[in-house]
Amino acid sequence: MRESELAVIGDAELVEELSLLTTQTARMRARMADIMAELERRRCAARSAAATATRR
């Protein structure tokens, strides 16, 4: 959105848009954390399986 476009939008609409973007950002951060945790879980499981296989 260009500055000229922002100039014609009212305060309430700008606050609403900012709120929406903040909510989306929070959801994306939460999703990223979930994905990173899942990847770490998988890495740990793979390391554990590899360690178990070498002990046999």
C-alpha positions in Angstrom: 0.0 0.0 0.0 1.4 3.4 -1.0 1.5 6.4 1.3 -1.0 8.2 -1.0 -3.4 5.3 -0.5 -3.0 5.4 3.3 -3.7 9.1 3.3 -7.3 8.6 2.1 -8.1 5.8 4.6 -9.7 6.8 7.9 -8.2 6.2 11.3 -10.6 3.4 12.2 -9.7 1.5 9.0 -6.0 1.9 9.6 -6.3 0.6 13.1 -8.4 -2.3 11.9 -5.8 -3.2 9.2 -3.0 -2.9 11.8 -4.9 -5.2 14.1 -5.5 -7.8 11.4 -1.8 -7.7 10.4 -0.8 -8.1 14.1 -3.0 -11.1 14.5 -1.7 -12.7 11.3 1.9 -12.1 12.4 1.2 -13.8 15.8 -0.4 -16.8 14.0 2.6 -17.1 11.7 5.0 -16.9 14.6 3.1 -19.6 16.5 3.1 -21.8 13.4 6.8 -21.3 12.9 7.4 -22.3 16.5 5.3 -25.4 16.0 7.2 -26.3 12.9 10.6 -25.7 14.5 9.5 -27.9 17.5 8.4 -30.7 15.2 11.7 -30.6 13.3 13.6 -30.7 16.6 11.5 -33.7 17.7 12.3 -35.5 14.5 16.0 -34.8 14.8 16.1 -36.1 18.3 14.1 -39.2 17.3 16.5 -39.8 14.4 19.6 -39.4 16.7 18.0 -41.8 19.2 17.3 -44.4 16.5 20.8 -44.1 15.2 22.3 -44.5 18.6 20.2 -47.5 19.3 21.2 -49.1 15.9 24.9 -48.7 16.6 24.6 -50.3 20.0 23.3 -53.6 18.5 
